[in-house]
Amino acid sequence: MTSSTSIGLLILLAMLAANLPFANQRVFLLGPWRSTKPLFWRLAELVVLYFAVGALGLAFENHGGQIAPQGWAFYAITGSLFVTLAFPGFVYRYLMHRKH
């Protein structure tokens, strides 16, 4: 897999993973919540999925060669990007008023 293909795949997976907590009512994809899942659980899932996608990116980087050292700025930027990618799911879940 080329580096541009792995980067594109990682961005696509990050977009899907960032919106996954807002798309379903299951807690960590294990079991359904009895009522509407609270925002706390959605944010906890978002953090766990951020680290899962980061681990996958680290594996892609390790497969491509030597792993570059990352400082706090790297994690601040990627965390902000992950939250930005989660915005469509947040808007769909909390800001769109749907008629029942």
N, C-alpha and C positions, 0 to 999 in steps of 0.2 A: 504494500500500500504506500503510495507516495505521501509526502508530507502535506501537500495541498488537499489531498483526499481525506487524510486523517483529520486535518483542521476543519474541513467542511462537515465531516461526520460528527466531530466533537461539538461544533456549534449547533448543529441540528439536534443532537441528543441533549444538549444543555437547554435548548428552547423547549423541548418536550418535557424534560425533567422539571424545569422551573414552573411549568403550567400544570403539572400532574397533581399537586396538592389541591388545587382549586377546581379540578375537573371531576373529582369523585368524592364520595362520602366515607370511604374506607380509611381507617387509620393505618398508615404505613402499608397499605394494600393488603392488610391481613383480615380485618373484620369490619362489618358495617357499624356505623355510629347510629345510636337509637334515634337521635334527632339531628339537627344541623350540626355538623362538626365545628367546634369552636376555632377561632382564629389562632389561638395558641398552638393547637395541634397542626394546623396548616403551616405555620411558621417553623415549627419543629421539623416537619417533613421537608420543608424547603432547605433548612440547614443540613440535614442528613443527605439530601439529594445533591446539594452543592459539593459536599465532600466526596460523594460517590462519583460524580462527574469529574471532579478534580483528580481522583485516583485513576480514573480511566485516561484522563489526559496525561498523567504522569506515566502510565503504562505505554501510551503512544509515544511519548518523548523518549522513554527508555528503549523502546524498540527501534526508534530512529537514530539513536546515538547516545551521546553523553547527556545527562540531565543537568540543566543549567541551574545554578543556585537562585532561589527566590527569596526576597525580603518581604517586609511587611507591606510595601507598596503593591507588590504583585497580588497579594491576597485581598487588599482593599479594592483594587481595580476589578479583579475577577468576581469578588462578592457583589460589587455594585453592578457589574454587567449581568450577573445571574438574577439579581433583584429586578433589574430593568427588563430582562427577558420574561420575568414572571408577571409583568404588568398586564398583558392581555387576559390572563386567567383571573387576576384580581378584579379587573374591571368587569369581566363576565359574571363572577360570583357575587360581588358586593355592590357594584355601581349600576348595573343594568336593572331596570325595573321591569320585571316580566309580569304579565297578567296571567293569573291562574285560571 
